[in-house]
């Protein structure tokens, strides 16, 4: 949105009415979606409805103490973020204010009205111009003007902002520049000259453009077996982690942030408890990226908006994170954005709509909840950028249904939109089975696409083994109900061995501790080795049972206990040791077969 003319900008308006974070102002020339400053404190807000010169504004800070009649001023642009070098490694609030700098000025609590730019104005960056560009070259949106080494891990590409195209008349030479310095000039078709800088602003509610959308082709490897091996997520996909309080949603998202093979990680804490976000802010700077050996924060940025911060800033925080994710996608990077949680975001929508007097529908949520959720998730995807090749945004949102009720509006609407659903189970969490992702109710629409990668990079049997394991787990659920009713004595040896095989998969493959130094991350090769080991034992045991070997002889094998523990004994570089264990168990099974055959021949 362009700035209003000077006469309009110099006309200050005033506050008419205050209703919590909703403020009605009188301001000539105001536009829908524009940012405003409210009151003597200069509180930041956004116009959400307009009736002539009377505008309804949602403020991102508490309005306590603000009075009608105080001044209101439009800033001339919508809620926007600054996009340029210096984002990575940063910690921002829900409207992109740098929290570390705010702490230096304001202490532990953000002083109302405090406004700081998202990017450091003083720091200089070494700019390397694109050697293929020069005066007279035609450039357009997304053209790479040059590069800046933002961190040791990430090369930051300086892009022509969307909406600009024309002739490049000047490009700065190699050198150190602050982000507000001019590094080039562009003359558009109308003959107007535009300054090009290391950064630009972009409205957060408007998706950034791209050349075309593509299908995902490779899975997001998270190092978590139940996700990668059973319910895979493609890069550029849409996923959700629903679960009741205490089921481990935040830990699942933190594990994905820590161990995924994405090139950029954006973690948005939206309305969650402060102690959980403090844990993130304290631990992430200490973590090492397993793919580069560098600090994880070199490819990570955090947006922190805790539950005690103003509720409407939660709604903005999701869009702020998405816009920054799209910006790095436009550089050709694979980005994963984790939103914890979209339920708190939806609650912010509900509160604002209630204050506006809008008609509530399901459980008080506004009628547009489903369309807003869909619009957010649809900003994920794998795309062909204008000048940087393919890039992707993978969006994974946590959902916190009250009482674990997956039929409530936010969860049910989310389930209709996303492609991967990792449903957390309170029963599994109570049994200390983590991650508590329920293999019965979870699903992935990406299995066949992910299978191409697994078959090429790991083992061609992956999809068949996955299908066999899920079938065995489903059979286990049926047999467990029988055992609960009449006891295990009612089962045949074959059925009891099915329960044993399912137990090997649950304990030896699906269960994975985030606190185990060896098992917190599991490579795809180790994942398949563990799955194949458990299923091979089941297959060989079933063959012996069909020959008449009592199931008790197999259950008494001491190697079975080692199978359950080997995930924590051998790291991802010791896959051959898992294979050796398989051979050892195979020899033990063969010894049982020979002994049983000998007994029968003697008889």
C-alpha positions as CSV (number, residue, x, y, z in Angstrom):
1,X,0.0,0.0,0.0
2,X,1.5,3.4,-1.0
3,X,1.7,6.2,1.5
4,X,-1.1,8.8,1.5
5,X,-0.2,12.3,0.4
6,X,1.3,14.7,2.8
7,X,-1.9,16.7,3.5
8,X,-3.6,13.5,4.6
9,X,-0.7,12.3,6.7
10,X,-0.6,15.5,8.6
11,X,-4.3,15.2,9.5
12,X,-4.3,13.5,12.9
13,X,-7.4,11.7,13.9
14,X,-8.7,10.9,17.4
15,X,-10.1,8.0,19.4
16,X,-13.8,7.7,19.6
17,X,-14.4,4.4,21.6
18,X,-12.4,1.7,23.3
19,X,-13.5,-1.9,23.8
20,X,-10.5,-3.9,25.0
21,X,-8.1,-4.3,22.1
22,X,-10.7,-3.0,19.7
23,X,-10.6,0.8,19.2
24,X,-12.8,3.0,17.1
25,X,-11.0,6.0,15.6
26,X,-12.0,9.0,13.4
27,X,-9.2,9.6,10.9
28,X,-9.6,11.1,7.4
29,X,-8.0,9.2,4.5
30,X,-7.5,6.0,6.4
31,X,-7.5,2.8,4.5
32,X,-8.6,-0.8,5.3
33,X,-5.7,-2.9,6.6
34,X,-3.5,0.1,7.3
35,X,-1.3,0.3,10.4
36,X,-2.0,3.1,12.9
37,X,-0.6,4.5,16.1
38,X,-3.1,4.9,18.9
39,X,-3.1,7.3,21.8
40,X,-0.3,9.2,23.6
41,X,1.6,6.0,24.0
42,X,1.6,5.3,20.3
43,X,0.2,1.8,20.5
44,X,0.4,-0.2,17.3
45,X,-2.8,-1.3,15.6
46,X,-4.3,-2.4,12.3
47,X,-7.6,-1.3,10.6
48,X,-9.9,-4.2,10.3
49,X,-13.1,-2.5,9.2
50,X,-13.9,0.9,7.7
51,X,-17.0,3.1,7.5
52,X,-16.1,6.4,5.8
53,X,-13.6,8.1,8.0
54,X,-14.5,6.0,11.0
55,X,-12.3,2.9,11.4
56,X,-12.2,-0.1,13.7
57,X,-8.7,-0.9,14.8
58,X,-7.3,-4.0,16.6
59,X,-4.4,-3.1,18.7
60,X,-1.4,-5.4,19.4
61,X,-0.9,-4.0,22.9
62,X,-3.1,-3.5,26.0
63,X,-5.3,-0.3,25.8
64,X,-5.4,0.1,29.6
65,X,-5.2,3.8,30.5
66,X,-5.9,5.0,26.9
67,X,-8.8,7.5,26.7
68,X,-11.2,8.6,24.0
69,X,-10.1,11.9,22.4
70,X,-6.4,10.9,22.3
71,X,-4.7,11.1,18.9
72,X,-4.6,8.5,16.2
73,X,-2.3,8.5,13.2
74,X,-2.1,6.3,10.1
75,X,1.3,5.0,9.1
76,X,0.5,4.6,5.4
77,X,1.2,0.9,5.0
78,X,-0.5,-2.4,6.1
79,X,1.0,-4.7,8.8
80,X,4.3,-5.6,7.2
81,X,7.6,-7.2,8.0
82,X,11.1,-6.2,7.0
83,X,12.8,-8.8,4.9
84,X,16.5,-8.8,4.5
85,X,19.8,-10.0,6.1
86,X,19.8,-10.3,9.9
87,X,16.6,-12.4,10.3
88,X,18.3,-15.7,11.0
89,X,19.3,-16.2,14.6
90,X,16.8,-13.6,15.7
91,X,14.0,-13.8,18.2
92,X,11.0,-11.6,17.4
93,X,7.6,-11.0,18.9
94,X,4.3,-11.4,17.1
95,X,4.7,-8.2,15.1
96,X,8.5,-8.6,14.3
97,X,9.9,-6.5,17.1
98,X,13.4,-7.9,18.1
99,X,13.0,-9.2,21.7
100,X,16.7,-9.1,22.5
101,X,16.9,-5.4,21.7
102,X,13.6,-4.7,23.5
103,X,15.0,-6.5,26.6
104,X,18.0,-4.1,26.6
105,X,15.7,-1.0,26.5
106,X,12.7,-2.2,28.4
107,X,13.8,-5.1,30.7
108,X,11.8,-8.2,31.2
109,X,8.5,-6.7,30.1
110,X,7.8,-4.9,26.8
111,X,7.0,-1.3,27.4
112,X,3.8,-0.3,25.6
113,X,4.3,1.8,22.6
114,X,7.9,0.7,22.2
115,X,8.6,0.4,18.5
116,X,11.9,-1.0,17.1
117,X,12.7,-2.0,13.5
118,X,12.9,-5.7,12.8
119,X,16.3,-5.4,11.2
120,X,19.5,-3.8,12.6
121,X,20.1,-0.5,10.9
122,X,23.7,-0.1,11.9
123,X,25.2,-3.5,11.0
124,X,26.9,-3.7,7.6
125,X,26.8,-6.7,5.3
126,X,29.3,-7.7,2.6
127,X,27.3,-7.5,-0.7
128,X,28.5,-9.5,-3.7
129,X,26.7,-8.3,-6.8
130,X,25.3,-10.8,-9.4
131,X,28.0,-10.9,-12.1
132,X,25.3,-11.5,-14.7
133,X,23.7,-8.2,-14.1
134,X,24.7,-4.7,-15.2
135,X,23.3,-1.4,-16.4
136,X,20.7,-1.9,-19.1
137,X,19.7,-5.4,-18.0
138,X,16.0,-6.0,-17.7
139,X,15.1,-7.3,-14.3
140,X,11.8,-8.2,-12.5
141,X,10.3,-9.6,-9.3
142,X,12.6,-12.1,-7.7
143,X,15.7,-11.4,-9.7
144,X,18.8,-12.1,-7.7
145,X,20.7,-8.8,-7.4
146,X,23.5,-10.4,-5.4
147,X,24.3,-12.3,-2.2
148,X,25.2,-11.7,1.4
149,X,26.6,-14.3,3.7
150,X,24.0,-14.0,6.4
151,X,25.4,-16.9,8.5
152,X,28.1,-19.5,8.0
153,X,25.3,-21.8,7.0
154,X,23.0,-19.7,4.8
155,X,23.8,-17.5,1.8
156,X,21.2,-14.8,1.7
157,X,20.1,-13.8,-1.8
158,X,19.1,-10.2,-2.3
159,X,15.9,-10.2,-4.4
160,X,14.1,-7.5,-6.5
161,X,10.8,-7.0,-4.5
162,X,7.6,-8.3,-6.0
163,X,5.8,-5.7,-8.1
164,X,9.0,-4.1,-9.5
165,X,10.3,-4.6,-13.0
166,X,12.2,-2.6,-15.5
167,X,15.7,-1.7,-16.5
168,X,18.6,-1.9,-14.1
169,X,20.4,1.5,-14.3
170,X,22.9,0.9,-11.6
171,X,24.2,-1.9,-9.3
172,X,26.6,-1.3,-6.5
173,X,30.1,-3.0,-6.5
174,X,31.3,-5.5,-3.9
175,X,31.5,-3.9,-0.5
176,X,30.0,-3.5,2.9
177,X,26.5,-1.9,3.1
178,X,23.9,-1.2,5.8
179,X,20.5,-2.5,4.9
180,X,19.1,1.0,4.2
181,X,21.9,1.8,1.8
182,X,21.1,2.0,-1.9
183,X,22.7,-0.9,-3.8
184,X,21.0,-0.2,-7.2
185,X,18.4,1.7,-9.2
186,X,15.6,0.4,-11.4
187,X,13.7,2.4,-14.0
188,X,10.2,1.1,-14.7
189,X,8.3,1.3,-18.0
190,X,6.8,4.7,-16.9
191,X,10.3,6.1,-16.5
192,X,10.1,6.3,-12.7
193,X,13.3,5.4,-10.8
194,X,13.2,3.1,-7.8
195,X,16.0,2.6,-5.2
196,X,17.0,-1.0,-4.5
197,X,18.2,-1.8,-1.0
198,X,19.3,-4.9,0.9
199,X,15.8,-5.2,2.4
200,X,12.2,-4.5,1.6
201,X,8.8,-4.6,3.3
202,X,6.0,-7.0,2.5
203,X,2.4,-7.0,3.9
204,X,2.0,-10.2,6.0
205,X,-1.5,-11.0,4.9
206,X,-0.7,-11.1,1.2
207,X,1.0,-14.3,-0.1
208,X,4.3,-13.6,-1.9
209,X,4.1,-14.4,-5.6
210,X,6.0,-17.2,-7.4
211,X,6.3,-18.5,-11.0
212,X,4.3,-21.8,-10.6
213,X,3.4,-24.4,-8.0
214,X,4.9,-27.9,-8.1
215,X,4.2,-31.2,-6.5
216,X,6.5,-32.3,-3.6
217,X,9.1,-34.9,-4.5
218,X,11.2,-35.6,-1.4
219,X,10.2,-36.2,2.2
220,X,11.0,-34.0,5.1
221,X,13.3,-36.2,7.1
222,X,12.8,-35.4,10.8
223,X,14.7,-38.3,12.4
224,X,11.5,-39.4,14.2
225,X,10.7,-43.0,13.1
226,X,6.9,-42.8,13.5
227,X,6.8,-39.8,11.3
228,X,9.4,-40.6,8.6
229,X,8.7,-44.4,8.3
230,X,5.0,-44.5,8.9
231,X,3.4,-41.1,8.2
232,X,5.9,-39.2,6.0
233,X,5.6,-35.5,5.2
234,X,6.9,-34.1,1.9
235,X,8.8,-30.9,1.7
236,X,6.1,-28.3,0.8
237,X,3.4,-30.2,2.5
238,X,0.8,-29.3,5.1
239,X,0.7,-31.2,8.4
240,X,-1.0,-31.0,11.8
241,X,-0.1,-32.3,15.3
242,X,-3.4,-32.4,17.3
243,X,-3.4,-33.7,20.8
244,X,-4.7,-33.0,24.4
245,X,-2.8,-31.2,27.1
246,X,0.3,-33.2,28.1
247,X,0.4,-35.4,25.1
248,X,3.7,-34.0,23.8
249,X,2.7,-31.6,20.9
250,X,5.4,-29.1,21.7
251,X,8.1,-31.8,22.0
252,X,7.2,-33.3,18.6
253,X,7.4,-29.8,17.0
254,X,10.7,-29.0,18.7
255,X,12.2,-32.4,17.6
256,X,11.2,-31.5,14.0
257,X,12.7,-28.1,14.3
258,X,15.9,-29.5,15.7
259,X,16.5,-32.5,13.4
260,X,14.6,-31.9,10.1
261,X,16.7,-31.7,6.9
262,X,15.1,-28.3,6.0
263,X,17.5,-25.6,5.1
264,X,15.6,-22.9,7.1
265,X,13.6,-23.4,10.3
266,X,11.0,-20.9,11.5
267,X,9.4,-21.7,14.9
268,X,6.3,-19.6,15.9
269,X,5.2,-19.9,19.5
270,X,1.6,-18.7,19.2
271,X,-0.1,-18.2,22.6
272,X,1.7,-21.1,24.3
273,X,2.9,-21.1,27.9
274,X,5.9,-18.9,28.6
275,X,8.0,-21.7,30.3
276,X,7.8,-23.8,27.1
277,X,9.0,-20.9,24.9
278,X,11.7,-20.1,27.4
279,X,12.9,-23.7,27.0
280,X,13.0,-23.2,23.2
281,X,14.8,-19.9,23.5
282,X,17.4,-21.3,25.9
283,X,18.1,-24.6,24.3
284,X,18.0,-23.8,20.5
285,X,21.2,-21.6,20.7
286,X,23.1,-24.5,22.3
287,X,22.1,-27.1,19.7
288,X,24.1,-28.3,16.7
289,X,22.7,-28.8,13.3
290,X,23.4,-32.5,12.5
291,X,23.6,-31.8,8.8
292,X,26.2,-29.0,8.9
293,X,27.9,-29.4,12.3
294,X,27.2,-25.6,12.8
295,X,24.9,-24.0,15.4
296,X,21.3,-24.7,14.7
297,X,20.4,-21.0,15.2
298,X,22.4,-20.2,12.1
299,X,19.4,-21.4,10.0
300,X,16.6,-20.7,12.5
301,X,14.5,-17.8,13.6
302,X,12.0,-17.7,16.4
303,X,8.7,-15.8,16.8
304,X,7.7,-15.8,20.4
305,X,4.1,-14.7,21.4
306,X,3.3,-16.2,24.8
307,X,-0.1,-16.6,26.3
308,X,0.3,-13.5,28.5
309,X,1.0,-11.3,25.5
310,X,-1.9,-9.4,23.8
311,X,-4.3,-11.8,22.3
312,X,-4.6,-10.1,18.9
313,X,-0.8,-10.3,18.4
314,X,-1.2,-14.1,18.3
315,X,-3.3,-13.8,15.1
316,X,-0.6,-11.6,13.5
317,X,2.3,-13.9,14.6
318,X,1.3,-16.7,12.2
319,X,1.2,-14.4,9.2
320,X,4.5,-12.8,10.2
321,X,6.2,-16.3,10.4
322,X,4.6,-17.3,7.1
323,X,5.8,-14.2,5.2
324,X,9.4,-14.7,6.4
325,X,9.1,-18.4,5.4
326,X,8.0,-17.4,1.9
327,X,10.8,-14.9,1.7
328,X,13.5,-17.6,2.2
329,X,11.5,-20.0,-0.1
330,X,11.9,-17.3,-2.8
331,X,15.6,-17.7,-2.5
332,X,15.3,-21.4,-3.4
333,X,15.5,-22.8,0.1
334,X,13.4,-25.6,1.7
335,X,11.8,-24.0,4.7
336,X,9.9,-25.7,7.6
337,X,7.6,-23.5,9.7
338,X,6.2,-24.8,12.9
339,X,3.2,-23.1,14.5
340,X,2.5,-23.9,18.1
341,X,-0.4,-23.6,18.2
342,X,-3.1,-22.8,15.7
343,X,-5.8,-23.3,18.4
344,X,-4.5,-20.2,20.2
345,X,-4.5,-18.4,16.9
346,X,-8.2,-19.4,16.4
347,X,-9.0,-18.3,19.9
348,X,-7.7,-14.8,19.0
349,X,-10.0,-14.8,16.0
350,X,-12.9,-15.7,18.3
351,X,-12.2,-13.0,20.8
352,X,-11.9,-10.3,18.2
353,X,-15.0,-11.4,16.3
354,X,-16.9,-11.4,19.6
355,X,-15.9,-7.8,20.4
356,X,-16.9,-6.8,16.9
357,X,-20.4,-8.2,17.5
358,X,-20.1,-10.8,14.6
359,X,-22.5,-13.7,14.7
360,X,-20.8,-16.7,16.3
361,X,-21.2,-20.3,15.0
362,X,-19.6,-23.5,16.2
363,X,-18.4,-23.1,19.8
364,X,-18.3,-19.3,19.4
365,X,-15.8,-19.3,16.5
366,X,-16.6,-16.9,13.6
367,X,-18.1,-18.2,10.5
368,X,-14.9,-17.6,8.5
369,X,-12.8,-19.9,10.7
370,X,-12.5,-22.6,8.0
371,X,-11.7,-20.2,5.2
372,X,-9.0,-18.5,7.3
373,X,-7.4,-21.8,8.3
374,X,-7.4,-22.9,4.6
375,X,-5.9,-19.6,3.5
376,X,-3.1,-20.0,6.1
377,X,-2.3,-23.6,5.2
378,X,-2.5,-23.0,1.4
379,X,0.5,-20.7,1.7
380,X,2.6,-23.8,2.2
381,X,3.8,-25.6,-0.9
382,X,6.7,-26.3,-3.3
383,X,7.1,-23.7,-6.0
384,X,9.3,-22.6,-8.9
385,X,10.7,-19.2,-7.9
386,X,11.3,-16.4,-10.4
387,X,15.1,-16.6,-10.4
388,X,16.3,-19.0,-7.7
389,X,15.0,-22.4,-8.8
390,X,12.6,-24.6,-6.7
391,X,11.8,-23.7,-3.1
392,X,9.3,-24.9,-0.5
393,X,7.5,-24.0,2.7
394,X,6.4,-26.9,4.8
395,X,3.8,-25.8,7.4
396,X,3.2,-28.0,10.5
397,X,0.6,-26.7,13.0
398,X,0.0,-27.9,16.5
399,X,-3.7,-28.1,17.5
400,X,-4.9,-28.2,21.1
401,X,-8.5,-29.5,21.2
402,X,-10.1,-29.0,24.6
403,X,-10.3,-32.4,26.4
404,X,-8.7,-34.1,23.4
405,X,-11.9,-33.8,21.4
406,X,-10.9,-34.1,17.7
407,X,-14.4,-33.3,16.6
408,X,-14.1,-29.6,17.8
409,X,-14.1,-27.0,15.0
410,X,-10.4,-26.1,14.8
411,X,-9.3,-29.8,14.6
412,X,-12.0,-30.9,12.3
413,X,-11.5,-28.0,9.9
414,X,-7.8,-28.5,10.0
415,X,-8.2,-32.2,9.2
416,X,-10.1,-31.4,6.1
417,X,-7.3,-29.1,4.8
418,X,-4.0,-30.8,5.7
419,X,-2.3,-33.8,4.0
420,X,-0.5,-35.3,7.1
421,X,-2.2,-35.9,10.4
422,X,-0.1,-36.9,13.4
423,X,-2.8,-37.5,16.1
424,X,-1.4,-37.6,19.6
425,X,-3.0,-40.1,22.1
426,X,-3.5,-39.4,25.8
427,X,-3.5,-43.1,26.4
428,X,-0.1,-43.5,24.8
429,X,1.3,-40.5,26.7
430,X,-0.1,-41.9,30.0
431,X,1.7,-45.2,29.2
432,X,5.0,-43.1,28.7
433,X,5.0,-44.1,25.0
434,X,6.6,-41.1,23.2
435,X,6.1,-39.7,20.6
436,X,2.5,-40.5,21.5
437,X,1.4,-40.5,17.8
438,X,-1.5,-42.9,17.4
439,X,-0.9,-45.1,14.4
440,X,-4.6,-46.0,14.2
441,X,-6.0,-42.5,13.7
442,X,-3.0,-40.8,12.0
443,X,-2.6,-40.6,8.3
444,X,-0.4,-39.3,5.4
445,X,-1.4,-38.6,1.9
446,X,2.3,-38.6,0.9
447,X,3.2,-42.3,1.2
448,X,3.4,-43.2,-2.5
449,X,5.4,-40.0,-3.3
450,X,7.8,-40.6,-0.3
451,X,8.2,-44.3,-1.4
452,X,10.0,-43.2,-4.5
453,X,12.6,-41.5,-2.4
454,X,12.8,-44.4,0.2
455,X,13.2,-47.0,-2.5
456,X,15.9,-45.1,-4.2
457,X,17.9,-43.9,-1.2
458,X,17.3,-46.6,1.4
459,X,15.6,-49.9,0.5
460,X,13.1,-50.9,-2.2
461,X,11.1,-52.9,0.4
462,X,10.2,-49.8,2.5
463,X,6.6,-49.4,1.4
464,X,5.9,-53.1,1.7
465,X,7.4,-53.3,5.1
466,X,5.5,-50.2,6.3
467,X,2.2,-51.7,5.0
468,X,3.0,-55.0,6.8
469,X,3.8,-53.2,10.1
470,X,0.6,-51.2,10.0
471,X,-1.4,-54.3,9.3
472,X,0.2,-56.1,12.2
473,X,-0.5,-53.1,14.5
474,X,-4.2,-53.1,13.4
475,X,-4.4,-56.8,14.2
476,X,-2.8,-56.1,17.6
477,X,-5.6,-53.6,18.4
478,X,-8.2,-56.3,17.6
479,X,-6.5,-59.0,19.7
480,X,-5.9,-56.7,22.6
481,X,-9.6,-56.2,22.9
482,X,-10.1,-59.9,23.1
483,X,-7.4,-60.2,25.8
484,X,-9.0,-57.5,27.8
485,X,-12.3,-59.4,27.8
486,X,-11.3,-63.1,28.2
487,X,-7.5,-63.1,28.9
488,X,-4.5,-64.2,26.8
489,X,-5.3,-67.9,27.3
490,X,-8.1,-67.6,24.7
491,X,-5.6,-66.9,22.0
492,X,-3.8,-69.4,19.8
493,X,0.0,-69.5,19.6
494,X,-0.1,-67.7,16.2
495,X,-2.2,-64.9,17.7
496,X,0.0,-64.6,20.7
497,X,3.0,-64.3,18.4
498,X,1.2,-61.5,16.5
499,X,0.9,-59.6,19.8
500,X,4.6,-60.2,20.4
501,X,5.5,-58.9,16.9
502,X,3.4,-55.8,17.4
503,X,5.1,-55.3,20.7
504,X,8.5,-55.4,19.0
505,X,7.4,-52.7,16.6
506,X,5.8,-50.5,19.2
507,X,8.7,-50.7,21.7
508,X,11.6,-51.2,19.3
509,X,10.6,-48.9,16.5
510,X,7.8,-46.5,17.3
511,X,8.9,-45.5,20.8
512,X,11.6,-42.9,20.7
513,X,12.9,-40.7,23.5
514,X,13.7,-37.1,22.7
515,X,16.0,-37.1,25.8
516,X,18.1,-40.1,24.7
517,X,21.4,-38.9,23.3
518,X,21.7,-41.9,21.0
519,X,18.1,-42.2,19.9
520,X,16.8,-38.6,19.8
521,X,17.7,-38.6,16.0
522,X,17.4,-41.7,13.8
523,X,18.7,-41.7,10.2
524,X,16.5,-43.2,7.5
525,X,18.9,-46.1,7.2
526,X,18.7,-46.9,10.9
527,X,14.9,-46.5,10.8
528,X,14.5,-49.1,8.1
529,X,17.0,-51.5,9.7
530,X,15.0,-51.4,13.0
531,X,11.7,-51.9,11.2
532,X,13.1,-54.7,9.0
533,X,14.7,-56.4,12.1
534,X,11.4,-56.4,14.0
535,X,9.4,-57.7,11.0
536,X,12.0,-60.3,10.1
537,X,11.8,-61.7,13.6
538,X,8.0,-61.8,13.4
539,X,8.2,-63.6,10.0
540,X,10.7,-66.2,11.1
541,X,8.8,-66.8,14.3
542,X,5.5,-67.3,12.5
543,X,7.2,-69.9,10.2
544,X,8.3,-71.8,13.3
545,X,4.9,-71.6,14.9
546,X,3.4,-73.0,11.8
547,X,5.8,-76.0,12.1
548,X,4.4,-76.5,15.7
549,X,7.0,-74.8,17.8
550,X,5.3,-73.5,21.0
551,X,5.2,-69.7,21.2
552,X,6.7,-69.8,24.7
553,X,10.0,-71.1,23.2
554,X,10.2,-68.0,21.0
555,X,9.1,-65.5,23.7
556,X,11.9,-66.8,26.0
557,X,14.7,-65.9,23.6
558,X,17.0,-63.3,25.4
559,X,17.7,-61.6,22.1
560,X,14.2,-60.2,21.9
561,X,14.9,-57.9,24.9
562,X,18.0,-56.7,23.0
563,X,15.9,-55.9,20.0
564,X,13.7,-53.6,22.1
565,X,16.8,-51.8,23.4
566,X,19.1,-51.7,20.3
567,X,17.6,-48.4,19.1
568,X,19.4,-46.8,22.1
569,X,22.5,-49.0,21.9
570,X,23.5,-48.3,18.3
571,X,23.5,-44.9,16.7
572,X,22.8,-44.0,13.1
573,X,26.4,-44.8,12.1
574,X,26.1,-48.4,13.5
575,X,23.4,-49.8,11.2
576,X,25.7,-52.8,10.4
577,X,25.5,-53.7,14.1
578,X,21.7,-53.9,13.9
579,X,22.1,-56.2,10.8
580,X,24.5,-58.4,12.8
581,X,22.0,-58.7,15.6
582,X,19.5,-59.8,13.0
583,X,21.8,-62.6,11.9
584,X,22.4,-63.6,15.6
585,X,18.6,-64.0,16.1
586,X,18.3,-65.8,12.8
587,X,20.8,-68.4,14.1
588,X,18.9,-68.7,17.3
589,X,15.7,-69.4,15.4
590,X,17.4,-71.9,13.2
591,X,18.7,-73.7,16.3
592,X,15.2,-73.9,17.7
593,X,14.0,-75.3,14.3
594,X,16.7,-77.9,14.2
595,X,16.1,-78.9,17.8
596,X,12.4,-79.2,17.3
597,X,12.8,-81.2,14.1
598,X,15.2,-83.5,15.9
599,X,12.7,-84.1,18.7
600,X,10.0,-84.9,16.2
601,X,12.3,-87.3,14.3
602,X,13.2,-89.1,17.6
603,X,9.6,-89.4,18.5
